[in-house]
Amino acid sequence: MKVRGFTLLEVLIAIFIIGLSFTILLGSYLSGLQAVSKIKEDLSISLLVQRKLSHFFIPSEKDKSHSNLKEDEEKIPFRISKENYKEDLEKVTLTVYPGEEREYQVVTLILKGQENED
C-alpha cells in the first residue's frame, strides 16, 4: 500500500517559494508607495510654482482660486528673483527648496511692466 502525501522537502520548498513571492510583492508595493509620495510632492511643488508665477500676470483679486495652496506655501521654502534680461524683458527665477538637498528652478521671461506688483 502506497501512502500519498507530500514529503517534508516538498513542503519546505513550497514555503520557500511562497515566502520569496511575498517578499518580492512587498518590495514592489513599498517602491510604489515611495513613487506615489514623490509624485504627490512634485505635484504640490508644481502647483506652488504655478501660483507664485501667476502673481506676475494675474491681478490678486482673481488669484483667490488658488487659496487652497496656502498650506504648501508655509511648508516649502522658495525664492523669487528678478533681473533685467534685455531692454524690454525681465528674467524671473523661482527656486523651490522641497528638502532633502533638492531644488527646483523655473525661469521665465516677462515683458517689463506686465507683472503684477503686490
Backbone torsions as a table, in degrees:
resi	resn	phi	psi	omega
1	MET	NA	129.6	-179.0
2	LYS	-94.9	134.0	177.6
3	VAL	-92.3	126.2	179.0
4	ARG	-94.6	144.3	179.5
5	GLY	156.6	-178.7	-179.4
6	PHE	-99.8	146.2	175.5
7	THR	-82.3	164.9	179.0
8	LEU	-60.5	-38.9	-179.9
9	LEU	-63.2	-42.0	179.1
10	GLU	-64.7	-40.6	178.5
11	VAL	-65.0	-42.8	179.3
12	LEU	-64.1	-40.1	178.5
13	ILE	-65.2	-41.9	178.8
14	ALA	-63.0	-43.6	177.9
15	ILE	-63.1	-40.2	178.1
16	PHE	-62.2	-44.8	-179.3
17	ILE	-65.4	-42.2	178.3
18	ILE	-64.3	-43.7	178.0
19	GLY	-61.9	-42.3	178.5
20	LEU	-63.7	-41.0	178.6
21	SER	-62.8	-45.2	178.7
22	PHE	-64.1	-37.1	178.0
23	THR	-63.0	-43.5	179.4
24	ILE	-65.8	-44.0	178.9
25	LEU	-62.6	-41.6	179.3
26	LEU	-64.5	-41.3	177.1
27	GLY	-61.8	-41.5	177.7
28	SER	-64.9	-40.6	179.4
29	TYR	-62.9	-45.2	-179.9
30	LEU	-65.8	-38.2	176.4
31	SER	-63.1	-40.0	177.4
32	GLY	-63.1	-41.3	178.0
33	LEU	-62.6	-41.1	178.3
34	GLN	-64.7	-40.2	179.4
35	ALA	-64.6	-42.1	179.0
36	VAL	-63.6	-40.0	179.0
37	SER	-63.3	-42.8	179.5
38	LYS	-66.9	-40.1	178.6
39	ILE	-63.5	-41.4	178.7
40	LYS	-62.2	-43.3	179.0
41	GLU	-65.1	-43.6	179.1
42	ASP	-62.7	-38.0	178.6
43	LEU	-65.8	-44.0	179.5
44	SER	-65.3	-36.2	176.9
45	ILE	-67.6	-40.6	178.3
46	SER	-61.7	-42.3	177.8
47	LEU	-66.2	-38.1	177.2
48	LEU	-64.0	-43.6	178.7
49	VAL	-61.6	-44.9	179.1
50	GLN	-60.5	-43.0	-179.3
51	ARG	-65.2	-44.6	-178.8
52	LYS	-64.8	-40.8	179.0
53	LEU	-69.5	-29.7	179.7
54	SER	-66.3	-21.4	177.7
55	HIS	-62.0	-21.2	179.5
56	PHE	-83.7	-16.8	-173.7
57	PHE	-121.8	-24.5	-175.0
58	ILE	-110.0	129.5	174.9
59	PRO	-59.4	146.2	-171.6
60	SER	-60.3	-29.1	-179.8
61	GLU	-70.2	-24.7	176.6
62	LYS	-86.5	-8.9	-174.0
63	ASP	-86.1	7.6	-176.1
64	LYS	-72.2	-14.3	179.5
65	SER	-67.6	-17.1	-179.1
66	HIS	-100.0	18.8	-173.7
67	SER	-65.4	-20.3	179.7
68	ASN	-74.0	-4.1	179.9
69	LEU	-93.5	4.6	-178.8
70	LYS	-58.4	-38.3	179.7
71	GLU	-61.6	-43.8	-179.2
72	ASP	-63.0	-36.0	179.1
73	GLU	-62.1	-36.9	-179.3
74	GLU	-73.7	-30.4	-175.3
75	LYS	-84.7	-32.7	-171.3
76	ILE	-111.9	116.4	178.8
77	PRO	-72.1	146.5	179.8
78	PHE	-147.3	167.6	178.2
79	ARG	-145.2	133.9	177.2
80	ILE	-115.6	131.3	175.6
81	SER	-132.2	146.6	178.1
82	LYS	-124.3	142.0	175.4
83	GLU	-148.2	152.9	177.6
84	ASN	-67.0	134.1	179.8
85	TYR	-107.9	-52.8	174.3
86	LYS	-139.4	-173.0	-174.8
87	GLU	-56.8	-42.8	-176.3
88	ASP	-114.8	10.6	-178.3
89	LEU	-123.6	147.6	172.0
90	GLU	-121.6	143.6	177.2
91	LYS	-98.9	121.3	179.4
92	VAL	-107.3	124.7	179.5
93	THR	-117.1	123.9	176.9
94	LEU	-113.9	120.4	179.3
95	THR	-115.8	128.4	-179.4
96	VAL	-116.3	134.1	-178.6
97	TYR	-114.3	89.5	-176.3
98	PRO	-78.3	-3.2	-179.9
99	GLY	107.8	-178.3	-179.9
100	GLU	53.3	35.7	178.9
101	GLU	55.9	32.8	175.8
102	ARG	-107.6	158.6	-178.7
103	GLU	-151.6	133.6	174.5
104	TYR	-112.1	136.3	-179.0
105	GLN	-132.5	130.8	177.2
106	VAL	-121.3	130.3	179.6
107	VAL	-122.5	132.5	177.4
108	THR	-140.6	158.1	177.2
109	LEU	-109.3	138.2	176.7
110	ILE	-131.3	155.0	175.0
111	LEU	-72.6	140.7	178.2
112	LYS	-62.3	136.8	179.4
113	GLY	86.0	-6.4	179.6
114	GLN	-84.3	-25.5	-175.8
115	GLU	-70.4	157.3	178.5
116	ASN	-93.2	118.2	179.7
117	GLU	-88.1	105.5	178.8
118	ASP	-84.8	NA	NA
